[in-house]
């Protein structure tokens, strides 16, 4: 997949289906993070913000918890002092995920993307072990 905009539309958001596949392939390590970063950087700034918002929503749907923070920071390769890493450790996970998705400078957006993919990986991995180990109806678990 490349960063070119496609005219796919689900709920009025361009490219959501393509984005969902990218998120899940990255979270399941079916695609290298370096490829995900290149894809993310190739998006227009408004699409980057939309990607981060949607990705944070997927983390909430996967039932991310505050306890997922340290493992997610480690997987994302972030230092504990990076802004997204500081935010994720502050509690109220849903609120912090929204703040992380709203980080503005490109460098912070890149770190936010890496962290949110890692949060999704940790939370969805736990959900997969607990609820989906004997099979499930989640399309993204059958990539």
N, C-alpha and C positions, 0 to 999 in steps of 0.2 A: 504494500500500500504506500502511496506517496501522499504528500501534503496537499495536492491539488483538491480544490473543493468539488464535491460531487453534489448533485441536486437531489439526493435522497432526502426524504422528509418524513419524520415521525413526530407527531405532536408539534409540528411547526419548526422543529430544530433540524437544520441541515446536517446530514451526515451521521445522525445518531446511531443508526444500525451499524455502520462501518466503524464508528467510534467504540461501540459496545464490544465488537469483535476484537478490536485492538486492545482495549482494556483487559479483557479476559485472557487473550493470548499472552499478554505481558505478565499478568498476575499468575498465570499457570506455567510461566516460563517456557511457553511454546514459541516465543519470539524474544530475542535479546533486548534488554533495556536500551542499549545504544540505538537500536532501530526505532524504538518507541520515542526516544528523545529527538532523533532526527525528524520523525514524523511530526511530533509536537511543535518543534521549532519551525517547521515548514508551514504551519497554519498561520492565518492572519490573527492579529492580537485579539480581536473580538471572538474568534473561534477558540483560541487558547483559553479565554475566560469561560466560554461555554463548556469546553471539555473539562476544565477543572471543576466547575459546578456540577456537571453530570457525574463525574468520577466521585466527587464527595457524596453525592446522592447514592451511588452504588455502594459505597462504603457503609452508609447508614443502612441500606437494605440488607447488606451482608452481616449486619449486627456487630459492627466494630465496637470495641470497648476501649476505655482509657488504658487498660492493661495491654492492649495491642501496640501501644506507642513505642516502648523500647525496642521490641523486635522489629517493628516497621522502620524505625530510624536506622537500625543496624542493616537491615536488608536494602534500604535505599542508599546506603553509603554516605549518610549525612553525619556531620559533627553535631553533638548535642547543643552547640551554640548557634546553629543555623536557625533562622526564624521559624520555618515550618516545624522543626524539631522541638523548639521551645514551646510553640503553641500546642502541639499534640499532647504534651505532658501536663497541660494546665487543667485537665479535667473537663467535664461536660463535653464529651467527645463530639456530639452532633454540632454544637456551637463552634467548637474549635475547627472541625472539618470545613465549616462554612468560611471561617476566617482564613484558613489556609488556601481555600479556593479563590479568595479575593485578593491575594497578594499581587501587587502591581508590577514591580520591576521584573524584567525578563529573567534575570538570574534567579530571583525568588520564585517565579512561576515554574521554571525548570526544576528547582528543588521541590516545589509543591507537587508537581507532576510525579516525580520519582517517589515521594513519600506517599501520596495517595494511592498509587499503584501498589506499593508495598503494604499499605493498610488493607487494601482490597484483598491482596494475596493472603495475608494473615487471617483476616476475618472469614473470607470465603473458604480457606483451607480448613478452618475449625468447623464451619458449617458443613462442609463436605464430609468431614470425618464423623460428626455427630449425627447428621440427619440424612446424608445422601450415600453412605457407604454401601448400602444394599440397592442402590439405584435411585434415580429421581427423575423428575420431569423438567429439570432446569436445562434449557438448550445450551447454555454456556458451559455446562459440565460435559458436553459431548462434542467439543471442538476437535 
